[in-house]
Amino acid sequence: MRIWLIGADEDAIDALRQLRKNANIEVIVSASEETPLAVQKGVLNKVDFVETVTQVNINRLAHRVRPDLILIDPTEGKRNYGWVEGGMALADALTYEIARASDYPCLVL
C-alpha cells in the first residue's frame, strides 16, 4: 500500500510510528517546509518533497505520487493560523476542503 502523508507535524509523527510497523506500507511524506517537526525531532531524515498542498493542486500532486490513500496532518495549519481569532476554524475548513477536493481516498488525522 502506498500512502501519501501531507504534513509532518505532531499528528503525522504518531501516524508514522504506527505505519512503520508494516513493511508493506510505503509512506511518501510532503510538507510545506524542508524541516517540519518530524524532521526536527529525528522521526524523519527528510521529507520526500516540499510543496504546499491546496484544494487546487492536490489532484495534480496526487497523480504524481499515485497513492492508495492520502493522510493529512492538520496541525501545521492550526499552528500557522491559530494565533488569529477564528484561525483554528479556518485551518480546519482549509484542511477539510483539501480532503473534499481530492479524487483519492483521504483521511484527516
C-alpha positions as CSV (number, residue, x, y, z in Angstrom):
1,M,0.0,0.0,0.0
2,R,1.2,3.5,-0.9
3,I,0.3,6.3,1.5
4,W,0.9,10.0,0.9
5,L,1.2,11.8,4.2
6,I,0.6,15.5,3.8
7,G,2.3,17.4,6.6
8,A,4.9,16.2,9.1
9,D,3.8,17.7,12.4
10,E,2.5,16.2,15.7
11,D,-0.2,14.0,14.3
12,A,2.0,12.8,11.4
13,I,4.7,11.7,13.9
14,D,2.2,9.4,15.7
15,A,0.9,8.1,12.3
16,L,4.4,7.4,11.0
17,R,5.3,5.4,14.1
18,Q,2.3,3.2,13.5
19,L,2.7,2.9,9.7
20,R,6.3,1.8,10.1
21,K,5.2,-1.3,11.8
22,N,4.0,-2.7,8.5
23,A,6.8,-3.3,6.0
24,N,4.2,-3.5,3.1
25,I,3.3,0.2,3.5
26,E,5.2,2.8,1.6
27,V,4.9,6.3,3.0
28,I,5.6,9.3,0.9
29,V,5.8,12.5,3.1
30,S,5.3,16.0,1.8
31,A,5.4,19.2,3.8
32,S,5.3,22.9,3.1
33,E,8.8,23.3,4.6
34,E,12.1,21.4,4.4
35,T,12.4,20.9,8.2
36,P,9.0,20.2,9.7
37,L,8.6,19.0,13.2
38,A,9.1,15.3,12.3
39,V,12.5,16.1,10.8
40,Q,13.4,18.4,13.7
41,K,12.6,15.5,16.2
42,G,14.5,13.0,14.1
43,V,11.5,10.9,13.2
44,L,12.3,11.5,9.5
45,N,15.6,12.3,7.9
46,K,13.9,14.5,5.3
47,V,10.6,14.9,3.6
48,D,10.2,13.4,0.2
49,F,9.1,16.7,-1.4
50,V,8.4,20.2,-0.2
51,E,5.1,21.5,-1.5
52,T,2.2,23.5,-0.2
53,V,-0.9,21.3,-0.9
54,T,-4.2,23.1,-1.5
55,Q,-7.6,22.1,-2.8
56,V,-6.4,23.5,-6.2
57,N,-3.3,21.4,-6.6
58,I,-4.0,18.2,-4.6
59,N,-5.1,16.1,-7.6
60,R,-2.2,17.2,-9.8
61,L,0.3,16.3,-7.0
62,A,-1.6,13.0,-6.1
63,H,-1.3,12.0,-9.8
64,R,2.4,12.3,-9.5
65,V,2.6,10.4,-6.1
66,R,0.0,7.8,-7.1
67,P,-1.2,7.0,-3.5
68,D,-3.7,4.4,-2.5
69,L,-4.6,6.6,0.5
70,I,-3.9,10.2,1.5
71,L,-3.4,11.2,5.1
72,I,-3.5,14.8,6.1
73,D,-1.9,16.2,9.3
74,P,-3.9,19.3,10.1
75,T,-1.6,20.5,13.0
76,E,0.7,22.7,10.9
77,G,-2.2,24.7,9.6
78,K,-3.6,25.1,13.0
79,R,-0.3,26.3,14.3
80,N,0.0,28.8,11.4
81,Y,-3.5,30.2,11.7
82,G,-4.2,29.5,15.4
83,W,-2.9,32.9,16.6
84,V,-5.7,34.9,15.0
85,E,-9.3,34.9,16.1
86,G,-11.1,32.2,14.2
87,G,-7.8,30.8,12.9
88,M,-8.4,27.3,14.1
89,A,-11.8,27.2,12.3
90,L,-10.2,28.5,9.2
91,A,-7.4,25.9,9.4
92,D,-9.9,23.1,9.8
93,A,-12.0,24.4,6.9
94,L,-9.0,24.5,4.6
95,T,-7.9,21.0,5.6
96,Y,-11.3,19.5,5.0
97,E,-11.7,21.4,1.7
98,I,-8.4,19.7,0.6
99,A,-9.8,16.3,1.6
100,R,-13.1,17.0,-0.2
101,A,-11.4,18.1,-3.4
102,S,-9.2,15.0,-3.6
103,D,-10.0,12.3,-6.2
104,Y,-8.2,9.8,-4.0
105,P,-9.3,8.4,-0.6
106,C,-8.4,10.9,2.0
107,L,-8.3,10.9,5.8
108,V,-7.6,13.8,8.2
109,L,-5.6,12.7,11.2
